[in-house]
């Protein structure tokens, strides 16, 4: 009887405001809709930064502002899900781009990067660890296979080091044991 009373009790609500690039608004609406959202409204937003700066940085000035009324007891779960989705949608472009660059310059380096990334991911389910190790492989691969071309080798080492630097927050979370595992293939449970 107590379970019935607790389940039917009125739940506290919170207003969740999510700001994303406008083209991704529908995607995040669908993600939030999985959590029995009581009310959702989307409005368009416009960033205030200089358009030349945004263009230089490759950022989208047009935003979707999603207002969602959600149950208070689901806020933490929703935020974790949004963080996962944000990183899976936003992240990964650098490593993927670097992999194509490496493949184009020397297929051996590209193959090595791909193998290191996927084997690491399949064993650990940490995309970030796979990305960091792939970045290190990127630098080492260019040092080993492109040593005759000093500028190409230096560029490859620089790009690998830059990728590791850009993943510094992930590295700290891995060290602290706080990094979330990800399911790249979209099936099953996340750990």
C-alpha positions in Angstrom: 0.0 0.0 0.0 2.9 2.4 0.8 4.3 1.9 -2.7 1.0 3.0 -4.2 0.9 6.1 -2.1 4.5 7.0 -2.9 4.1 6.4 -6.7 0.9 8.5 -6.9 2.3 11.3 -4.7 2.7 14.7 -6.3 6.3 15.1 -7.6 8.2 18.4 -7.4 8.9 20.0 -10.8 11.9 21.9 -12.1 12.4 24.1 -15.1 15.3 22.8 -17.2 16.7 25.2 -19.8 18.8 23.6 -22.5 20.6 25.7 -25.1 21.9 23.9 -28.2 22.7 24.7 -31.8 19.4 25.3 -33.6 19.9 22.4 -36.1 20.2 20.0 -33.1 17.0 21.3 -31.3 14.7 18.5 -32.6 17.3 15.9 -31.5 17.4 17.2 -27.9 13.6 17.6 -27.8 13.3 13.9 -28.5 16.0 13.1 -25.9 14.2 15.1 -23.3 10.8 13.6 -24.3 12.0 10.2 -23.1 11.7 11.5 -19.5 7.9 12.1 -19.2 8.4 15.9 -19.6 5.3 17.7 -18.4 5.8 20.7 -20.8 8.3 21.7 -23.5 8.7 24.8 -25.4 11.4 25.8 -27.9 12.3 29.4 -28.8 15.0 30.6 -31.1 18.1 32.3 -29.6 20.9 34.3 -31.1 24.4 34.4 -29.7 25.9 37.8 -28.9 29.5 37.1 -30.0 30.9 38.8 -33.1 29.9 36.9 -36.2 33.5 37.0 -37.6 34.8 35.4 -34.4 32.1 32.7 -34.5 32.9 32.0 -38.1 36.6 31.8 -37.3 35.9 29.3 -34.4 33.4 27.3 -36.5 30.6 28.0 -34.0 26.8 28.2 -34.7 25.4 31.6 -33.6 21.7 30.5 -34.0 20.5 28.6 -30.9 17.5 26.6 -29.9 16.4 27.4 -26.3 14.4 24.4 -24.9 12.3 25.1 -21.8 11.3 21.8 -20.2 9.3 21.2 -17.0 10.6 17.9 -15.5 10.2 15.9 -12.3 12.8 16.9 -9.7 13.7 13.3 -9.0 14.7 12.8 -12.7 16.9 15.9 -13.0 20.2 14.2 -12.3 19.4 11.3 -14.7 18.3 13.8 -17.4 21.5 15.9 -17.0 23.7 12.8 -17.2 21.8 11.7 -20.4 22.2 15.2 -21.9 25.9 15.2 -21.1 26.3 11.9 -22.8 24.3 13.0 -25.8 26.1 16.4 -26.0 29.5 14.7 -25.9 28.6 12.0 -28.4 27.1 14.6 -30.8 29.6 17.3 -30.3 32.8 15.3 -29.6 34.7 12.9 -31.8 35.0 15.2 -34.8 38.7 16.0 -34.1 39.8 12.4 -33.8 37.8 11.3 -36.8 39.2 14.2 -38.9 42.7 13.4 -37.7 42.2 9.7 -38.6 41.2 10.7 -42.2 44.2 13.1 -42.4 46.5 10.4 -41.2 44.9 7.8 -43.6 45.4 10.2 -46.5 49.0 10.9 -45.8 50.0 7.3 -44.9 47.6 4.4 -44.8 49.7 2.6 -42.2 49.3 5.4 -39.7 45.6 5.5 -40.4 45.2 1.8 -39.9 47.2 1.9 -36.7 45.1 4.7 -35.3 41.9 2.9 -36.2 43.0 -0.4 -34.6 44.2 1.3 -31.4 40.9 3.3 -31.1 38.6 0.4 -31.7 40.5 -2.2 -29.7 40.7 0.2 -26.7 37.0 1.0 -27.0 35.9 -2.6 -27.4 37.9 -3.6 -24.3 37.1 -0.6 -22.1 33.9 1.1 -23.5 35.7 4.4 -23.0 35.6 6.5 -26.2 37.8 9.1 -24.5 40.5 6.6 -23.6 40.4 5.3 -27.2 40.7 8.9 -28.5 43.7 9.7 -26.2 45.5 6.5 -27.2 44.7 7.1 -30.8 46.1 10.6 -30.5 49.3 9.2 -29.0 49.4 6.7 -31.8 48.9 9.5 -34.3 52.1 11.3 -33.0 54.2 8.1 -32.7 53.0 6.9 -36.2 54.1 10.1 -37.8 57.5 9.9 -36.0 58.0 6.3 -37.1 56.6 6.3 -40.7 57.3 9.9 -41.8 60.8 10.5 -40.4 62.0 11.2 -43.9 59.6 14.2 -44.2 60.5 16.5 -41.3 57.6 18.9 -41.7 55.0 16.2 -42.1 56.5 14.4 -39.1 56.5 17.5 -37.0 52.9 18.4 -38.0 51.8 14.9 -37.1 53.5 15.0 -33.7 52.0 18.4 -33.1 48.5 17.3 -34.0 48.8 14.2 -31.8 50.0 16.3 -28.9 47.2 18.8 -29.5 44.6 16.1 -29.4 45.9 14.8 -26.1 45.8 18.3 -24.8 42.2 18.8 -25.9 41.3 15.6 -24.0 42.9 16.8 -20.7 39.5 16.9 -18.9 38.7 13.4 -20.1 42.1 12.2 -18.9 41.5 13.7 -15.4 38.0 12.1 -15.3 39.6 8.7 -16.3 42.3 9.1 -13.5 39.6 9.9 -10.9 37.4 7.1 -12.2 34.6 9.5 -13.1 34.6 9.1 -16.9 31.4 7.6 -18.3 31.5 4.6 -20.5 29.7 4.9 -23.8 27.9 2.6 -26.2 28.8 3.7 -29.7 26.5 1.3 -31.3 23.4 2.5 -29.4 22.2 -0.9 -28.1 22.3 -2.2 -24.6 23.0 -0.4 -21.3 25.6 2.1 -20.6 27.8 1.4 -17.6 
